[in-house]
Amino acid sequence: MVTLGGVGLLRPMPGTLGSLAALPLAFLVMWFAGPWALLAASFVLLVVGLIAVRHVAATMESGADPDHGAIVIDEACGQFLALVPAMLSPVLWVLSFVLFRLFDVWKPGPIRMIEQRLGGAWGVMLDDVAAGAAAAACVWAFSRTGWVDV
């Protein structure tokens, strides 16, 4: 579950591969049900991820990092959220993917604080939710300014 069917076990860049693996499912949700359903799916992934990451962390050795590289359900959750304002525009999907990965890897200020202060399953999941929200805000802004032809 937390590895998205084993995608998180692939190397190199399991987080990027997890985000890529989320794209086809996000496309299907967006195509058949629209952006509100994709937002709801992101919430479902958050809840499932919290439960699954908590379970995995409980089975790890004491002191082990609960945000192990193989755990990529958090990337799928954040990527879904980042794609909500992109609708079905190929340009905005690429922008959503790139911006989400940028915010997820870079972890500017508030995103890093979420990860550090919360820790555990909440930290693992919510830093990616914050990165997805930041990417979504940027994509929404780009789509409204006319800088990106949608």
C-alpha positions as CSV (number, residue, x, y, z in Angstrom):
1,M,0.0,0.0,0.0
2,V,2.6,2.6,1.1
3,T,4.8,1.6,-1.8
4,L,2.1,2.0,-4.5
5,G,2.3,-1.5,-5.6
6,G,6.1,-1.6,-5.3
7,V,6.9,1.6,-7.1
8,G,8.6,3.0,-4.0
9,L,11.0,0.0,-4.1
10,L,12.3,1.1,-7.5
11,R,15.6,3.1,-7.6
12,P,16.7,5.7,-8.3
13,M,14.3,8.5,-7.2
14,P,11.4,6.6,-5.7
15,G,9.6,9.8,-4.8
16,T,9.6,11.0,-8.4
17,L,8.5,7.6,-9.6
18,G,5.7,7.6,-7.0
19,S,4.5,10.9,-8.3
20,L,4.7,9.6,-11.9
21,A,2.8,6.5,-11.0
22,A,0.0,8.7,-9.5
23,L,-0.6,10.5,-12.8
24,P,-2.6,7.8,-14.7
25,L,-5.0,7.3,-11.9
26,A,-5.3,11.0,-11.3
27,F,-6.1,11.4,-15.0
28,L,-8.8,8.8,-14.9
29,V,-10.4,10.5,-11.8
30,M,-10.2,13.9,-13.4
31,W,-11.5,12.6,-16.8
32,F,-14.5,10.8,-15.4
33,A,-15.4,12.8,-12.3
34,G,-13.6,16.1,-12.4
35,P,-11.5,18.2,-10.1
36,W,-13.7,17.9,-7.0
37,A,-13.4,14.1,-7.2
38,L,-9.6,14.4,-7.5
39,L,-9.6,16.6,-4.4
40,A,-11.7,14.0,-2.6
41,A,-9.3,11.2,-3.8
42,S,-6.4,13.2,-2.4
43,F,-8.2,13.3,1.0
44,V,-8.8,9.5,0.8
45,L,-5.1,9.0,0.1
46,L,-4.3,11.2,3.1
47,V,-6.4,9.1,5.4
48,V,-5.2,5.7,4.0
49,G,-1.6,7.0,4.1
50,L,-1.9,8.1,7.7
51,I,-3.1,4.6,8.7
52,A,-0.7,2.7,6.5
53,V,2.4,4.8,7.5
54,R,1.5,4.6,11.2
55,H,1.3,0.8,10.8
56,V,4.6,0.5,8.9
57,A,6.3,2.8,11.4
58,A,5.1,0.6,14.2
59,T,6.8,-2.4,12.6
60,M,10.1,-0.7,12.0
61,E,13.0,-0.8,14.4
62,S,13.0,1.8,17.1
63,G,14.6,5.0,15.9
64,A,14.1,4.1,12.2
65,D,13.0,6.9,9.9
66,P,9.2,6.6,9.3
67,D,9.7,8.6,6.0
68,H,11.6,5.7,4.3
69,G,12.2,6.3,0.6
70,A,10.0,3.3,-0.3
71,I,7.0,5.0,1.2
72,V,5.5,6.9,-1.7
73,I,1.7,7.1,-0.9
74,D,2.5,10.6,0.4
75,E,3.8,11.6,-3.0
76,A,0.6,10.3,-4.7
77,C,-1.5,12.3,-2.2
78,G,0.4,15.5,-2.8
79,Q,0.5,15.0,-6.6
80,F,-3.2,14.5,-6.7
81,L,-3.7,17.7,-4.8
82,A,-1.3,19.6,-7.1
83,L,-3.2,18.5,-10.1
84,V,-6.7,19.7,-9.0
85,P,-6.4,23.2,-10.7
86,A,-4.7,21.8,-13.8
87,M,-8.0,20.4,-15.1
88,L,-7.0,18.4,-18.2
89,S,-4.5,20.8,-19.7
90,P,-1.3,18.9,-20.7
91,V,0.8,22.1,-20.0
92,L,-0.7,22.5,-16.5
93,W,-0.2,18.8,-15.8
94,V,3.5,19.1,-16.5
95,L,3.7,22.3,-14.5
96,S,1.9,20.6,-11.6
97,F,4.3,17.6,-11.7
98,V,7.4,19.8,-11.8
99,L,6.3,22.2,-9.2
100,F,5.1,19.5,-6.8
101,R,8.5,17.7,-7.1
102,L,10.3,21.0,-6.6
103,F,8.4,21.8,-3.4
104,D,8.6,18.3,-2.2
105,V,12.4,18.1,-2.6
106,W,13.2,21.7,-1.7
107,K,10.8,21.9,1.2
108,P,10.8,25.7,1.7
109,G,10.2,27.1,5.2
110,P,6.6,26.0,6.2
111,I,6.8,22.7,4.5
112,R,10.0,21.7,6.3
113,M,8.6,22.9,9.6
114,I,5.5,20.7,9.1
115,E,7.7,17.7,8.5
116,Q,10.0,18.4,11.5
117,R,7.4,19.5,14.0
118,L,4.8,16.9,13.4
119,G,7.0,13.8,12.8
120,G,5.6,10.3,12.5
121,A,2.8,9.6,10.0
122,W,1.5,13.1,10.2
123,G,4.8,14.6,9.2
124,V,5.3,12.1,6.5
125,M,1.9,12.8,4.9
126,L,1.4,16.5,5.6
127,D,4.6,17.8,4.2
128,D,3.6,16.3,0.9
129,V,0.1,17.8,1.3
130,A,1.7,21.2,1.9
131,A,3.9,20.7,-1.2
132,G,0.9,19.7,-3.2
133,A,-1.1,22.8,-2.0
134,A,1.8,25.1,-2.8
135,A,2.1,23.6,-6.3
136,A,-1.7,23.8,-6.8
137,A,-1.7,27.5,-5.8
138,C,1.1,28.2,-8.3
139,V,-0.7,26.3,-11.1
140,W,-3.9,28.1,-10.3
141,A,-2.1,31.4,-10.5
142,F,-0.4,30.5,-13.8
143,S,-3.7,29.4,-15.3
144,R,-5.4,32.7,-14.3
145,T,-2.7,35.1,-15.4
146,G,-2.5,33.9,-19.0
147,W,1.2,33.1,-18.7
148,V,0.4,29.5,-19.6
149,D,-1.8,28.7,-22.6
150,V,-4.3,26.2,-21.4
